[in-house]
């Protein structure tokens, strides 16, 4: 019995081994020996799945409930090509194809005339319906191939943040701007084909089969950009730029505690779906790459530095003469008017340059430079976007009082907008510097979300110092909001307390000095003041017809604040507007 059982077992094992060898041989024959032939036959017969079908990871926006929304992804369709040698009747083929595609008659005939070339592409990014219709025509010499390409569903919204994918001077397709460039190593995929190769996987490189180092870093990029907030910011920015015929208008909305950027937008911009027709001047992100002299919004940081150092108190007074002359240079209030004896709390309320200079003089050069450096001025923020400069605070390397006096109210030093919001964020989060960032996690192929590590917060101010400045800025906003309502009847006021400051700066003349009637307007605000959820920075460059930022940016800021309060259902806090209606 045992011998018979063993005999039958050996026969069964032999049969299984035979079938296994047969399958392996057949796979080898199909994939290796006749692979190219079958692929070519498939192309001619129907629709080809190219072995180099483009693949790339997705960039996601994150809705407020955590749902991921594709911001940069892949669309699938077809490319249409011809083999000129196999075309029977060029005019007939053109007539059939042009009824389904937008084809140039001249270009088609030029491609069809290349009899020595077996492959001429006629059209890319052809829709599923068009590709299927052309395939159904079954025209000899016409090839319908699967194709993927990069698409950006939101169009121009956040375009300068997302970037785009393009070829370099050679044949390398990669991210060329924005997050596409910053995380190219994460998003790109090797061109190994849709199906791969069984034998290449097993025999070519065993190490790469067992452990693929690349797969450990491949993934999708999950950002903190909230799509509804981004859309609202985009609408407001475009409307503001059009209203005042500015050369540029932009804004950032950030969580001051974490540094997560909720929305980031600039105009003019471009559509990454059609970047070839865009202006390369706008491919970069000005919020990260451009430096500006921001003017009076920086006074709040000067005030916080003075209070934190103990050289002034909220009720400290000085004699405001309207103008001073450090190093024989005239420095004046915006209106050249003397105020007399003024307490510190009025410096921000009345936006007094002479008052800011008084604080700078009280701090002294070394202490003021130390505070500004600790606030991150003159260094990169570490934001996860390319081409960030340092900012320019070289004037603080001199020993000239005038350079410190003017820096105290935002003139003579130039910062990027993201550098500015990081510094101002210290007023909204208890006195620390955080790292502004776009990306929350990398979503790995396994489904695991890899958290991106950013630098830990660094304390700059004591909480009491920023609380005192916040109280001052809350009073500033009440005044600005009432002025905005006077010129915009019916403008709703936020149901939370807000701390805010405007800035109006003269634009630098490249030939020296400043233009007299060309201005850069900025606005910063955060709320609710008791426990800030958001900080907003807005600016518009060279607006026409309005001199002061309170006239251009206050309404837009209030519209955004009301939207965020309602969208995130932020409850009223205690303060001047808590019970307003």
C-alpha positions as CSV (number, residue, x, y, z in Angstrom):
1,X,0.0,0.0,0.0
2,X,2.7,2.4,1.0
3,X,4.7,1.7,-2.2
4,X,1.6,2.4,-4.4
5,X,0.8,5.6,-2.5
6,X,4.4,6.9,-3.0
7,X,4.2,6.0,-6.6
8,X,1.0,7.9,-7.2
9,X,2.5,10.9,-5.2
10,X,5.6,10.9,-7.5
11,X,3.4,10.9,-10.6
12,X,1.3,13.8,-9.2
13,X,4.5,15.8,-8.4
14,X,5.8,15.1,-11.8
15,X,2.6,16.3,-13.5
16,X,2.6,19.5,-11.4
17,X,6.3,20.1,-12.2
18,X,5.6,19.6,-15.9
19,X,2.8,22.2,-15.9
20,X,4.9,24.7,-13.9
21,X,7.8,24.3,-16.4
22,X,5.3,24.7,-19.3
23,X,3.8,27.9,-17.8
24,X,7.3,29.4,-17.2
25,X,8.4,28.5,-20.7
26,X,5.2,30.1,-22.1
27,X,5.7,33.2,-20.1
28,X,9.3,33.5,-21.3
29,X,8.1,33.0,-24.9
30,X,5.3,35.6,-24.6
31,X,7.2,38.3,-22.7
32,X,10.8,37.9,-23.9
33,X,10.9,36.2,-27.3
34,X,7.7,37.5,-28.9
35,X,7.0,40.5,-26.5
36,X,7.8,43.2,-29.0
37,X,5.8,41.4,-31.8
38,X,2.7,41.0,-29.6
39,X,2.9,44.6,-28.5
40,X,3.1,45.8,-32.1
41,X,0.2,43.6,-33.1
42,X,-1.8,45.0,-30.2
43,X,-1.1,48.5,-31.3
44,X,-2.4,47.8,-34.8
45,X,-5.3,45.7,-33.7
46,X,-6.8,48.0,-31.0
47,X,-5.4,50.1,-28.2
48,X,-1.8,49.8,-26.9
49,X,-0.9,49.9,-23.2
50,X,2.6,51.3,-23.5
51,X,5.3,49.9,-21.3
52,X,6.2,53.5,-20.5
53,X,2.8,54.6,-19.5
54,X,3.4,57.7,-17.5
55,X,3.0,57.5,-13.7
56,X,3.3,60.0,-11.0
57,X,2.1,60.5,-7.4
58,X,-0.8,62.7,-6.5
59,X,-0.8,66.0,-4.6
60,X,-3.8,66.4,-2.3
61,X,-5.6,69.3,-0.7
62,X,-7.1,68.5,2.7
63,X,-10.7,69.5,3.4
64,X,-11.5,70.7,6.9
65,X,-13.0,67.3,7.8
66,X,-9.8,65.5,6.7
67,X,-11.1,64.4,3.3
68,X,-8.4,64.4,0.6
69,X,-9.1,66.2,-2.7
70,X,-6.8,65.8,-5.7
71,X,-5.0,69.0,-6.6
72,X,-2.5,67.4,-9.0
73,X,-3.2,64.0,-10.5
74,X,-3.2,62.0,-13.7
75,X,-5.8,61.9,-16.5
76,X,-6.0,58.9,-18.8
77,X,-6.8,59.1,-22.5
78,X,-5.1,58.4,-25.7
79,X,-2.5,59.6,-28.1
80,X,-3.0,59.2,-31.9
81,X,-0.1,58.4,-34.1
82,X,0.4,57.1,-37.6
83,X,2.7,54.8,-39.4
84,X,3.2,56.6,-42.8
85,X,4.2,53.4,-44.6
86,X,0.9,51.7,-43.9
87,X,-1.4,54.6,-44.8
88,X,-3.4,53.8,-47.9
89,X,-5.1,57.0,-48.7
90,X,-3.8,60.1,-46.9
91,X,-6.7,62.4,-47.8
92,X,-9.3,59.9,-46.8
93,X,-7.5,59.2,-43.5
94,X,-7.3,62.9,-42.9
95,X,-11.0,63.4,-43.5
96,X,-11.9,60.6,-41.1
97,X,-9.6,61.8,-38.3
98,X,-10.3,65.5,-38.7
99,X,-14.0,64.8,-38.1
100,X,-13.0,63.6,-34.6
101,X,-9.8,65.6,-33.9
102,X,-8.6,69.2,-34.4
103,X,-5.9,68.5,-37.0
104,X,-4.0,70.8,-39.3
105,X,-4.3,69.6,-42.9
106,X,-0.8,70.8,-43.7
107,X,0.8,69.3,-40.6
108,X,-1.0,65.9,-41.2
109,X,0.3,65.7,-44.7
110,X,3.8,66.6,-43.6
111,X,3.7,63.7,-41.1
112,X,2.2,61.3,-43.5
113,X,4.9,62.1,-46.1
114,X,7.7,60.8,-43.8
115,X,7.7,57.4,-45.4
116,X,11.0,56.3,-43.6
117,X,9.5,57.0,-40.2
118,X,7.2,54.4,-38.8
119,X,5.8,56.5,-36.0
120,X,4.5,60.0,-36.2
121,X,2.4,61.4,-33.3
122,X,-0.6,63.5,-34.4
123,X,-2.3,64.3,-31.1
124,X,-1.8,64.0,-27.4
125,X,-4.4,64.0,-24.5
126,X,-7.2,62.7,-26.6
127,X,-10.4,61.9,-24.6
128,X,-11.7,58.4,-24.0
129,X,-14.6,58.9,-26.3
130,X,-12.5,60.3,-29.1
131,X,-9.9,57.6,-28.8
132,X,-12.5,54.9,-28.8
133,X,-14.2,56.4,-31.9
134,X,-11.0,56.5,-33.8
135,X,-10.1,52.9,-32.8
136,X,-13.5,51.8,-34.0
137,X,-12.7,53.2,-37.5
138,X,-10.0,50.5,-37.7
139,X,-7.9,52.6,-40.2
140,X,-4.7,50.8,-41.3
141,X,-1.6,52.8,-40.2
142,X,-3.5,54.7,-37.5
143,X,-2.3,53.9,-34.0
144,X,-4.4,54.6,-30.8
145,X,-2.3,54.3,-27.7
146,X,-3.1,54.7,-24.0
147,X,-1.6,57.9,-22.5
148,X,-1.5,59.6,-19.2
149,X,-0.8,63.2,-18.4
150,X,-0.7,65.6,-15.5
151,X,-3.9,67.5,-14.6
152,X,-4.7,70.2,-12.1
153,X,-8.5,70.2,-11.3
154,X,-8.5,73.6,-9.7
155,X,-6.9,75.3,-12.7
156,X,-5.0,78.5,-11.7
157,X,-5.9,78.2,-8.0
158,X,-2.7,77.7,-6.0
159,X,-0.9,77.2,-9.3
160,X,2.3,78.9,-8.0
161,X,2.2,76.6,-4.9
162,X,1.6,73.4,-6.9
163,X,3.9,74.1,-9.8
164,X,3.8,72.0,-12.9
165,X,5.5,69.1,-14.7
166,X,7.5,69.6,-17.9
167,X,10.4,68.3,-19.9
168,X,13.8,69.8,-19.5
169,X,16.1,70.4,-22.6
170,X,16.4,66.7,-23.0
171,X,13.8,63.9,-22.4
172,X,13.4,64.2,-18.6
173,X,9.9,64.8,-17.4
174,X,9.9,66.2,-13.9
175,X,8.5,68.9,-11.5
176,X,9.7,72.3,-12.6
177,X,8.2,74.6,-10.0
178,X,6.3,74.5,-6.7
179,X,5.5,71.3,-4.8
180,X,6.0,69.4,-8.0
181,X,9.7,70.4,-7.9
182,X,10.1,70.3,-4.2
183,X,8.8,66.7,-3.8
184,X,9.8,65.4,-7.3
185,X,11.7,62.5,-5.7
186,X,8.6,61.5,-3.8
187,X,6.2,61.9,-6.7
188,X,8.1,60.6,-9.7
189,X,7.8,56.9,-10.6
190,X,10.3,54.8,-12.6
191,X,9.4,54.2,-16.3
192,X,9.2,50.4,-15.9
193,X,5.8,50.0,-17.7
194,X,2.4,49.3,-16.5
195,X,2.8,45.5,-16.2
196,X,6.5,45.0,-15.6
197,X,8.4,42.0,-16.6
198,X,8.3,38.7,-14.7
199,X,11.7,37.5,-15.6
200,X,13.4,40.9,-15.2
201,X,11.9,41.1,-11.7
202,X,13.2,37.7,-10.7
203,X,16.6,37.3,-12.4
204,X,17.9,40.8,-13.3
205,X,18.5,42.0,-9.7
206,X,17.4,40.0,-6.8
207,X,18.3,42.8,-4.4
208,X,15.8,45.2,-6.1
209,X,13.0,42.6,-5.8
210,X,13.7,42.0,-2.1
211,X,14.2,45.6,-1.0
212,X,13.4,48.5,-3.3
213,X,14.9,51.6,-1.6
214,X,13.0,53.8,-3.9
215,X,9.6,52.5,-2.8
216,X,10.4,53.7,0.7
217,X,10.3,57.3,-0.4
218,X,7.7,57.1,-3.2
219,X,4.3,58.4,-2.3
220,X,1.6,61.0,-2.6
221,X,1.9,64.5,-1.1
222,X,-0.8,65.5,1.4
223,X,-0.9,69.2,1.9
224,X,-2.6,71.4,4.5
225,X,-4.3,73.6,1.8
226,X,-8.0,73.6,2.3
227,X,-9.7,73.8,-1.1
228,X,-12.7,75.9,-0.1
229,X,-10.5,78.4,1.7
230,X,-8.1,78.5,-1.2
231,X,-10.9,79.1,-3.6
232,X,-12.2,82.0,-1.5
233,X,-8.7,83.6,-1.2
234,X,-8.2,83.2,-4.9
235,X,-11.5,85.0,-5.6
236,X,-10.7,87.8,-3.2
237,X,-7.2,88.3,-4.5
238,X,-8.2,88.5,-8.2
239,X,-11.1,90.9,-7.4
240,X,-8.8,93.2,-5.3
241,X,-6.1,93.2,-8.0
242,X,-8.6,94.1,-10.7
243,X,-10.3,96.8,-8.5
244,X,-7.0,98.7,-7.9
245,X,-5.1,97.8,-11.1
246,X,-2.2,96.6,-9.0
247,X,0.9,94.9,-10.4
248,X,0.5,92.1,-7.9
249,X,-1.8,91.0,-5.1
250,X,-1.3,88.0,-2.8
251,X,-2.2,86.5,0.5
252,X,-1.4,83.7,3.0
253,X,-3.7,82.1,5.6
254,X,-1.8,80.2,8.2
255,X,-2.3,78.4,11.5
256,X,0.0,80.4,13.8
257,X,0.5,77.6,16.2
258,X,1.6,74.9,13.8
259,X,2.8,76.8,10.7
260,X,0.4,74.9,8.5
261,X,-0.6,77.0,5.5
262,X,-4.3,76.8,4.9
263,X,-4.3,78.9,1.7
264,X,-1.8,80.7,-0.4
265,X,-2.5,82.6,-3.6
266,X,-1.1,85.3,-5.8
267,X,-2.2,87.1,-8.9
268,X,-1.2,87.4,-11.8
269,X,-0.7,83.7,-12.1
270,X,-1.0,80.9,-14.7
271,X,-2.9,77.7,-15.4
272,X,-0.6,74.7,-14.9
273,X,-2.9,72.7,-17.3
274,X,-1.7,75.0,-20.0
275,X,1.5,76.4,-18.7
276,X,3.0,76.6,-22.2
277,X,0.8,79.6,-22.9
278,X,1.5,81.2,-19.5
279,X,4.0,83.9,-18.7
280,X,7.1,82.4,-17.2
281,X,7.4,85.5,-15.0
282,X,4.6,84.2,-12.9
283,X,5.7,80.5,-12.6
284,X,7.6,81.3,-9.4
285,X,5.8,81.9,-6.0
286,X,6.2,85.5,-5.1
287,X,5.0,84.8,-1.5
288,X,8.2,82.7,-1.1
289,X,10.6,84.2,-3.6
290,X,10.1,87.9,-3.6
291,X,11.3,90.4,-1.0
292,X,9.5,93.6,0.0
293,X,9.7,96.4,2.4
294,X,6.5,95.9,4.3
295,X,6.2,99.2,6.2
296,X,4.1,99.7,9.3
297,X,2.9,96.1,9.9
298,X,6.5,95.6,11.2
299,X,5.9,98.2,14.0
300,X,4.1,95.6,16.0
301,X,7.2,93.5,16.2
302,X,9.3,96.5,17.2
303,X,6.7,97.2,19.9
304,X,6.9,93.5,21.1
305,X,10.7,93.6,21.2
306,X,10.7,96.8,23.3
307,X,8.1,95.4,25.7
308,X,9.8,92.0,26.0
309,X,13.2,93.7,26.6
310,X,11.7,95.8,29.4
311,X,12.9,99.1,27.9
312,X,9.3,100.4,27.6
313,X,5.9,99.7,29.2
314,X,2.5,100.3,27.6
315,X,2.2,103.5,29.5
316,X,5.7,104.8,28.7
317,X,5.5,108.2,27.0
318,X,7.7,110.1,24.6
319,X,7.6,113.5,23.0
320,X,6.5,113.1,19.3
321,X,7.9,116.0,17.3
322,X,6.6,114.8,14.0
323,X,10.1,114.5,12.5
324,X,13.6,113.5,13.8
325,X,17.0,113.7,12.2
326,X,19.2,110.6,12.9
327,X,22.6,110.8,11.1
328,X,21.4,114.0,9.6
329,X,18.6,112.2,7.7
330,X,15.0,113.4,8.1
331,X,12.6,110.7,9.4
332,X,8.9,111.7,9.8
333,X,5.5,110.4,10.6
334,X,3.4,109.7,7.6
335,X,1.7,113.1,7.9
336,X,4.7,115.0,9.4
337,X,2.4,116.1,12.3
338,X,3.8,116.3,15.8
339,X,1.6,114.6,18.5
340,X,3.4,115.9,21.6
341,X,3.6,113.6,24.6
342,X,2.2,110.2,23.5
343,X,2.0,106.8,25.3
344,X,3.3,103.6,23.7
345,X,-0.2,102.3,23.1
346,X,-0.9,105.1,20.7
347,X,2.1,104.3,18.4
348,X,0.3,101.4,16.8
349,X,-3.1,103.0,16.9
350,X,-1.8,106.1,15.1
351,X,0.9,104.3,13.2
352,X,3.7,106.7,14.3
353,X,7.1,106.3,12.6
354,X,8.7,108.6,15.2
355,X,7.3,106.4,18.0
356,X,8.7,103.3,16.4
357,X,12.1,105.0,16.1
358,X,11.9,105.9,19.8
359,X,11.5,102.2,20.6
360,X,14.5,101.3,18.4
361,X,16.6,103.9,20.2
362,X,15.5,102.5,23.5
363,X,16.5,99.0,22.5
364,X,19.9,99.9,21.1
365,X,21.5,98.4,18.0
366,X,22.6,95.1,19.5
367,X,19.4,94.3,21.3
368,X,17.1,95.2,18.3
369,X,19.3,93.3,15.9
370,X,19.1,90.2,18.2
371,X,15.3,90.3,18.4
372,X,14.9,90.7,14.7
373,X,17.3,87.9,14.0
374,X,15.5,85.6,16.5
375,X,12.3,86.4,14.6
376,X,13.9,84.8,11.6
377,X,14.6,88.0,9.6
378,X,17.4,87.6,7.1
379,X,17.2,83.8,7.0
380,X,15.2,81.1,5.2
381,X,12.0,80.0,6.9
382,X,12.4,76.4,5.9
383,X,9.1,76.4,4.0
384,X,8.8,73.3,1.7
385,X,8.8,75.3,-1.6
386,X,11.8,75.9,-3.8
387,X,14.0,79.0,-4.4
388,X,13.5,80.8,-1.1
389,X,15.9,83.7,-0.5
390,X,17.2,84.9,2.9
391,X,15.6,88.3,3.1
392,X,17.7,91.4,3.3
393,X,18.4,93.0,6.7
394,X,21.9,94.2,5.9
395,X,21.2,97.7,7.1
396,X,21.2,96.2,10.6
397,X,24.9,95.3,10.1
398,X,25.8,99.0,10.2
399,X,26.2,101.3,13.2
400,X,23.9,104.0,11.8
401,X,20.9,105.0,14.0
402,X,18.9,106.0,10.9
403,X,19.0,102.4,9.6
404,X,17.6,101.1,12.9
405,X,15.0,103.9,13.2
406,X,13.7,103.2,9.7
407,X,13.8,99.4,10.1
408,X,11.6,99.9,13.2
409,X,8.7,100.9,10.9
410,X,9.5,98.5,8.1
411,X,11.7,100.6,5.8
412,X,15.2,99.7,4.7
413,X,14.9,96.0,5.3
414,X,13.2,93.6,2.9
415,X,11.5,90.3,3.8
416,X,9.6,87.7,1.8
417,X,5.9,87.5,2.7
418,X,6.3,84.0,4.2
419,X,9.2,85.4,6.3
420,X,7.0,88.2,7.4
421,X,4.0,86.0,8.4
422,X,6.3,83.7,10.3
423,X,7.7,86.6,12.4
424,X,4.2,88.1,12.9
425,X,2.9,84.7,13.8
426,X,4.8,85.0,17.1
427,X,2.3,87.6,18.2
428,X,-0.5,85.1,17.6
429,X,0.9,82.0,19.2
430,X,2.3,83.2,22.5
431,X,5.7,84.3,21.3
432,X,7.3,81.5,19.3
433,X,8.6,81.1,15.8
434,X,7.3,78.1,13.8
435,X,8.1,76.8,10.4
436,X,5.6,77.7,7.7
437,X,4.8,74.7,5.6
438,X,2.5,73.3,3.0
439,X,2.9,69.5,3.3
440,X,1.4,67.5,6.2
441,X,2.3,64.0,5.3
442,X,3.6,61.7,2.6
443,X,1.1,59.0,1.9
444,X,3.1,55.8,1.2
445,X,1.9,53.0,-1.2
446,X,1.3,50.9,1.9
447,X,-1.3,53.3,3.1
448,X,0.9,54.6,5.9
449,X,1.1,58.4,6.3
450,X,4.6,59.5,7.0
451,X,4.6,62.8,9.0
452,X,7.0,65.5,7.7
453,X,9.3,66.6,10.5
454,X,9.7,70.4,10.8
455,X,11.8,72.4,13.2
456,X,10.5,72.8,16.7
457,X,9.1,76.2,17.7
458,X,11.6,78.6,19.2
459,X,10.6,81.1,21.8
460,X,11.3,84.8,21.0
461,X,8.8,86.8,23.2
462,X,7.3,86.2,26.6
463,X,3.6,85.6,26.5
464,X,2.9,88.8,28.4
465,X,4.7,90.8,25.8
466,X,2.6,89.5,22.9
467,X,-0.6,89.8,24.9
468,X,0.1,93.5,25.4
469,X,0.7,94.0,21.7
470,X,-2.4,92.0,20.9
471,X,-4.5,94.3,23.1
472,X,-3.1,97.3,21.2
473,X,-3.7,95.7,17.8
474,X,-7.3,94.8,18.8
475,X,-8.0,98.5,19.3
476,X,-6.4,99.3,15.9
477,X,-8.7,96.8,14.2
478,X,-11.8,98.3,15.8
479,X,-10.9,101.6,14.3
480,X,-10.0,100.3,10.9
481,X,-13.2,98.1,10.8
482,X,-15.4,101.1,11.5
483,X,-13.7,103.1,8.7
484,X,-14.2,100.2,6.3
485,X,-17.9,99.9,7.3
486,X,-18.3,103.7,6.7
487,X,-17.3,103.3,3.1
488,X,-18.9,99.8,2.6
489,X,-22.4,100.0,4.2
490,X,-23.7,96.6,5.3
491,X,-20.2,95.1,5.6
492,X,-20.6,92.5,8.3
493,X,-18.2,92.7,11.3
494,X,-16.6,89.5,12.6
495,X,-18.2,87.9,15.6
496,X,-14.8,87.4,17.2
497,X,-12.1,89.8,18.4
498,X,-9.4,90.5,15.9
499,X,-5.9,92.0,16.2
500,X,-4.7,93.7,13.0
501,X,-2.4,96.3,11.5
502,X,-2.1,97.9,8.1
503,X,1.1,98.9,6.4
504,X,1.8,101.5,3.7
505,X,5.3,101.6,2.3
506,X,6.9,103.6,-0.4
507,X,8.3,101.5,-3.2
508,X,12.0,101.5,-3.7
509,X,13.3,103.4,-6.8
510,X,16.1,101.3,-8.5
511,X,17.9,104.5,-9.1
512,X,18.1,105.3,-5.4
513,X,15.6,106.4,-2.8
514,X,11.9,105.8,-3.0
515,X,9.1,106.8,-5.4
516,X,7.0,109.6,-3.9
517,X,3.6,108.3,-5.0
518,X,4.0,104.6,-5.6
519,X,3.1,102.4,-2.7
520,X,3.1,98.8,-1.4
521,X,0.1,98.1,0.8
522,X,0.0,95.3,3.4
523,X,-2.4,94.0,6.1
524,X,-1.9,91.4,8.9
525,X,-4.5,90.2,11.3
526,X,-5.2,87.2,13.6
527,X,-8.2,85.9,15.4
528,X,-9.8,85.1,17.8
529,X,-7.4,87.1,20.0
530,X,-7.9,84.9,23.0
531,X,-6.8,81.8,21.2
532,X,-5.9,82.5,17.5
533,X,-6.9,80.0,14.9
534,X,-5.7,81.9,11.9
535,X,-3.3,84.6,10.8
536,X,-3.8,86.3,7.5
537,X,-1.2,88.4,5.5
538,X,-2.4,90.3,2.5
539,X,-0.5,92.7,0.2
540,X,-1.1,94.6,-3.0
541,X,1.7,96.2,-5.0
542,X,1.4,99.6,-6.6
543,X,-2.4,100.0,-6.3
544,X,-3.9,102.9,-8.3
545,X,-6.0,105.7,-6.8
546,X,-5.6,104.9,-3.1
547,X,-2.7,105.9,-0.9
548,X,-3.2,104.0,2.3
549,X,-3.6,100.2,2.9
550,X,-6.6,100.8,5.1
551,X,-8.5,101.8,2.0
552,X,-7.5,98.8,-0.1
553,X,-7.1,95.8,2.1
554,X,-9.4,96.2,5.2
555,X,-12.6,95.1,3.4
556,X,-10.9,92.0,1.9
557,X,-9.5,91.0,5.2
558,X,-12.9,91.3,6.9
559,X,-14.5,89.3,4.1
560,X,-11.9,86.5,4.6
561,X,-12.3,86.7,8.4
562,X,-16.0,86.4,8.2
563,X,-15.7,83.5,5.8
564,X,-13.3,81.6,8.0
565,X,-15.3,82.2,11.2
566,X,-18.5,80.9,9.5
567,X,-16.8,78.0,7.6
568,X,-15.0,76.7,10.7
569,X,-17.9,77.6,13.0
570,X,-15.6,79.6,15.4
571,X,-17.6,80.6,18.4
572,X,-17.7,84.3,19.6
573,X,-15.2,85.3,22.2
574,X,-15.2,88.2,24.6
575,X,-14.4,91.6,23.2
576,X,-15.7,94.7,21.4
577,X,-17.5,92.7,18.6
578,X,-18.4,89.5,20.5
579,X,-22.1,90.3,20.7
580,X,-22.3,92.6,17.6
581,X,-24.7,91.9,14.8
